[in-house]
């Protein structure tokens, strides 16, 4: 991967299948794949709401995962 391709931002879409107010499926992909997925989910879950929204731009990195040790003092 070159520096030019590494710095390009790729727009992604978020497809969700809703059962009332509950999300029962959540999928993130490039626009073409997201559209195919949304079409497939609309056929599979006829009658349920399927949304295909742009992913928000994230300005900060996600929080790091906790370390393997859960405490600093070893058990006796």
C-alpha positions in Angstrom: 0.0 0.0 0.0 1.4 3.4 -0.9 1.2 6.5 1.2 -1.4 8.0 -1.2 -3.8 5.1 -0.8 -3.2 4.9 2.9 -4.3 8.5 3.4 -7.4 8.3 1.3 -10.7 8.0 3.2 -13.1 5.5 1.9 -16.7 6.3 2.5 -18.6 3.5 4.2 -22.3 2.8 4.8 -24.1 1.3 7.7 -27.0 -1.0 7.0 -29.3 -1.9 9.8 -32.4 -4.1 10.0 -34.9 -3.0 12.6 -37.5 -5.0 14.5 -39.5 -2.1 16.0 -37.0 -0.1 17.9 -34.5 -2.9 18.1 -31.6 -3.5 15.7 -31.4 -7.2 14.7 -28.7 -6.9 12.1 -25.9 -4.3 11.7 -23.4 -4.3 8.7 -20.7 -1.8 7.6 -19.3 -1.8 4.1 -18.4 0.2 1.0 -21.4 1.7 -0.7 -21.8 -0.9 -3.4 -21.7 -3.8 -1.0 -23.9 -2.1 1.5 -26.5 -1.5 -1.2 -26.4 -5.2 -2.1 -26.7 -6.2 1.5 -29.6 -3.8 2.1 -31.5 -5.2 -0.9 -30.9 -8.8 0.3 -32.1 -8.0 3.8 -35.2 -6.2 2.4 -36.1 -9.4 0.6 -35.2 -11.7 3.5 -37.0 -9.6 6.2 -39.9 -8.3 4.2 -42.0 -5.9 6.3 -39.1 -4.8 8.5 -37.4 -1.5 8.2 -33.9 -1.6 6.6 -31.8 1.5 6.7 -28.7 2.3 4.7 -26.9 5.4 6.3 -23.5 6.9 5.8 -21.0 6.0 8.6 -20.1 9.1 10.7 -16.5 10.4 10.3 -14.7 9.5 13.5 -12.2 12.1 14.7 -10.8 10.1 17.6 -9.5 6.6 17.8 -11.6 4.1 19.9 -10.6 3.6 23.5 -7.9 1.0 24.0 -8.9 -2.3 25.3 -8.1 -3.0 29.0 -4.9 -4.7 29.8 -4.8 -8.4 30.5 -4.4 -7.9 34.2 -7.5 -6.6 35.9 -5.7 -5.4 39.1 -2.1 -4.5 40.1 -2.0 -6.6 43.2 -1.5 -10.4 42.7 -3.9 -12.6 44.7 -2.4 -14.4 47.7 
